[in-house]
Amino acid sequence: MRVLSVLLIVLSALLLVVPPMLAQDDVLTIYSGRNESLIGPLLESFSDISGIEVEVLYGGTASLASQIIEEGENSPADIFIAQDAGALGALAKAGLLNELPDDLPGLVSDPAFVSPEGLWLALSGRARVLVYDPDALAMAGLDLPESILDLTDEAWRGVVGWAPTNGSFQANVTAMRQLLGDEAALAWMQDMIANDVQVYPKNTPIVQAVIDGEIAAGLVNHYYLFRFLAEDPSITAQLHWFPGGDAGALVNIAGAAIPHTSGQPEAAQDLIRFMLGEVGQTWFTTKTYEYPVVAGISRWRRARRRNCTSATLMTWPARLSCSRRVVRVSSSQLIVGGHRSVRDGHGR
């Protein structure tokens, strides 16, 4: 009896000095395929404003999507934020996503950036472009290519960079396979290799190589150059948007979905509304230099305009006004504006 009394006293003391653990159900668990530096501060702002505690697992988009599939009914993920549409499509195909409430897809101004079944939606857009050094092109007597396919010409031998293991590049190849066929896409890659294309691990080193004069041009996402310009506005490298209808004119998305096992679906919906609201869209346009997906949000781009190779301040509906059209290629992919929006489950 004496021992029991002592134990009760000790336990009571511990309860007084140790705060109760927050129940797991009260925490919004986020699986983020986006780098912490790109979205972490935005998630912290949401938590501060909403009072909802968030717990974030960062990782590669493809690996996190695979983890959700492996976890199945036991997945703790309340919301999945993906770097590309392919992973979202894979989860949708696996039947692991909740249908979003009607108001959320309606916030995205272009229906091409929303799952046809309302299972996921875009948070921001990223265009595939050619970053180039105008002086290097002038010295080599090169004109800007009319098509990504032109980069296999002898004139471009050894002066173009790509990152074949990068997810965005692989999404671009997926678009080429959809549009041109597997044989043509494979032939293009083989011809690029034969033309001594320079290999880099990811987009940032490609932009740096162009700036340093190591190569004349490289295939990257558009926003990487803007990050360099934010640090050094004197950089002379520019971006070339391939003309509308070209296989190189791809717009991929970063997006979000709610797994059907989510224990906090309403909080997850609130987070999506926040990221599609003015605070979220302004973050994506001014901090990560991506395209907004909500009408009325301005986007800065280089101030020189030439056949859509670059443009001035633009809003989302006018972002690709050079060739504004929507053409269905297949049930999983759309051509949007002059660029393609991949909705393929194999986008990575």
N, C-alpha and C positions, 0 to 999 in steps of 0.2 A: 504493500500500500504506500509505504514511504517512497519507494522507487517511482511508483506511478505519479505521485504528487510532484516529485522533482521533474519528471519528464514533462508534465503539463506546464509547469512554470517555465521551463526552457522553451517549449514550443510557443507559449504565449509571448515570451520575450522576442523570439524570432519573428513572429507575426507583426510585432510593433516596429521592428527595425528594417525588415525586408519588405519593400513594396510589392503588392500583388502583381503577378505577371499578367500582361494584357492577353486576353483570350485570342487565340489564333483567328477566330471568326471575325474579330474586330479589325484585322489588318488586311489591307488590300495588297495581295501578292501579285507583283508584276514580273513577267518574264520579258526582258528587253533584249532584242537583237540589235538594238542601236547602242553605240558606244556611250559610256557614261558621260563623257565630255559633251556629247551632242544633245543629250536629253535629260541628264541627271538634274541640272538646275531647274528645269521646267517641272519635273516631277516633285521636287522639293517645294516649289511655289504652289503647286496644286495642294500638297499636304498642308502647307501653312494656311492657305486660304480656306480650304474646305474643312480642316480639322481631322481629315481622314489619314490615319497612319499608313504609310506605304513601306513595303519591303520589296526590294528589287533584286532580281537575279539577272545579271548581265552575262551575255555569251553570244556566240555566233548565231545568226538567225536560223540557219539550217539545222544546227545542232540543238537549239532550243525547240524547234518544231519537232524534231525527232524525239526529243525528251518527252514532250507532251504526248506524242503518239505512244511512246513506250509506257508512260505513266498511266495512260488510259483513264479509267474511272477514278483513279486515285490521284490524279494530277492536282496539285495545290494552286495552280496558276489561275488567277482571277481574270487576268487580261494578258494578251500577248501583243507586244509591239514589235513589228517586223521591219527589217531593212528593205525587203522587196516583196513583190506580190506573189512570187513563186511559193514561198513557205506558207503564206496565208491560203493559197489555193490548195496546197497539199493537205492542210488541216481541214479545209472545207470538204475536200474529196473524201477524207477519212471519216466524215460525219461527226467531227469533234467540236463544232462551233455552234453557239447559240445564234439564232436570228436576231439581228439588231432591231430595236424599236424604230418605228417608221420615221420619227423626227431626225434620227442621226444621219442616215443616208441622204436625207433632204438637205443637210447642211453643206454637203459637197456639191459644188456648182456644176461639175461635169459628171454625168452618170457613168462615163467610161471608167471612172476611178472608184467605182463601187461594185462589189460583187453582185452579179445578176440576181442571186438569191438573197441578197441583203445580209450576208454572213460576215463580211469585212468591208472596210472602207479605207481610203487614203487619208493620210495626215499631211503629207507634203509630196512634192514631185521633184524628180531629178532627171535632167536631160543628159543623154550621151552626146558628146561633142568632140571636136578635134581642137585641142589646144595647140597653138603654133607660135613660132617666132617670125614676125613679118620680115625682119631683116634677113634671117636665114633662108626664107622662101625666096626673097628677092635675089639674093646672091646665087641661089641654085637655079634661078629662072623658073620657079614653080608657081603655078596658079593654085588657088584653093580648089580642092576636088569637088566635083559636082555630086559625087557618090562615094560612099565608103569603099565601094568596089574598085574605085580608081587607085586606091593605095597599093594595089599590086603591080602598077605600072613600073617599068624600069627606072623612071625618073625619081621614084620614091625609095629606091633601094638603100637600105641601111639608115634611113633618117626618120623612121616612124617607130614609136614605142607603143607597147600594149602590155596589159597585165592579165595573162590568160587564166590565172587561178582566182581572179577577183570575181565576186558574185555578180557585180553589175555588168562586167564584160560577158560573163556567161549568160546573163539574161539577154544581152544584145545578140549573142549567137542563137539563143532560142528564138528570138524574133526573126532572125535571118532564116532559120530552118522553117519557120511557119510560112514566111513570105516567099522564099526562093526554093525551098525544098532541101532535104538533107544533103543531096549530092552537091548542089551548088554552094551551100554553106561550107561543106567540107573542102570543096575545091578552093574557095576563097581563103580559108585558113591555111591550106597547104601552099597556096601561092604567096601568101604573106610570109610564111616561113622561108620559102625559097627566095623571097625578095629581101632576106636578111632583116626582118623586123626585130627590133630590140626588145628584150624581155625585162620586165620590172615586176616586183612583188605586188605592188598596188598602185593606186592613182597618184598619191602624193609624190613619190619619187619620179614619176613621169613628168609632172609639172615642173619639178625642180630641174630635171634634165633639160627640158626645153628652155627654162630660164638661164641655165648655165651654158647653153649652146652645145650640149652633148648630142642632142637630136633636134630636128627641125619641127617635129610635130608628134602628138601622141593622142591616143583614144582614152578619154577620161569622162567622169561625171563633171557637169558644168561648174559646180560650186567650189571645186578644189582651187581653181585659180583665184576666186574671190577671197579665199582665206589668205593666200599669199599677198593679194593686193591690200588687204586690211592691215598687213604688217609693213608693206612697202609699196605705196601707190605709184612709185616710179617704174615698176616692172612694165615692160613693153609687150609681153606675151598677150595674145588675144585668143578669143574663142570663135570657132566656126561651127554654126549649126547646119547640119546637112539639110538640103532642101526637102520640102514636104514630099512624102511618098517614097523616100529613100530608105533602104534597109538599115542605114546607120542612124536614122532619126528616131531614136527610141526615147520615150519618157517612161521611166519606171517610178514606182512609188514606195514611200515608207508608209506603213499602214498599221491598223489595229483590228483585233478581233477578240471576242469573249468566248473562252472555252465553255462547253456545256456543263462542265463540272464546277464552274465558278461558284464559290460560296458568297461572293459579293457582287452580283451582277449589276445592281443599281449603282454602287460606288464605281464600278468599272465604266458604266455608261456616263457617269458624271465626269470621269477623267477624260473620256473621249470628247465630251462636249467642251471641256476646258481646252483640250488641245486643238479643237476646231474653232474655238472662240478667238477673240481679238488677241488675248495674251499669247495663246499658243501659236497662232498663225504668224504673229509678229516675231515671235522667237525664231520660228523656222526661217523666216525671210531675212531677218537682220542678224541673226547669230550663226546659223548654219548655211545661210545663203541658198536656200532651196525655194522652189516654187510654192506659193500658197495654193490650197485647193478650195478656198472659200472666196467668193466674189467680193471685190472691193478692197482687198489687201494689196498694197503696192509692193512691187518687186524691183529692186535696182539691178540694172545690168549695164555693161559697158556702153558708153555714150555714142558709139559709132554704129551706124546702121547701113548694112549692105546686103540686100537679098536675104535678110533674116540671119546673117552671120552674127549680128549683135544688135542690141536695141537699147533704148532709153528706159525711163521709168514706165513700167507697164503694170496693169492689173491682170488678174488671172484670166478673165474671159478673153483678153486680147493677147495672151502670152504667145500664141502661135498664129497670129492673124494672117501671116504670110500665106498659109495654106489651110484655111479653116474648113475641115471636113471630117466626117466620121464614116468610116467604111468597115463593115464587119468582115474580118478575115476568116474567123472560125468561131466556134462557141466559146473559146477561151481567150481570144485576143482581139483587140480593136486597134485600128489606126485612128489616132486622135490628132486633130490639127495636122501638122506636118510630121508629127512624131507618133511613135507607136506606144500604146499602153498595154503592157503584157499582163494578161489575167490567166496565165498558164500555170497549172499546178507544178510545172517543172522549171519555173523561172530562174532558179539558181543553177 
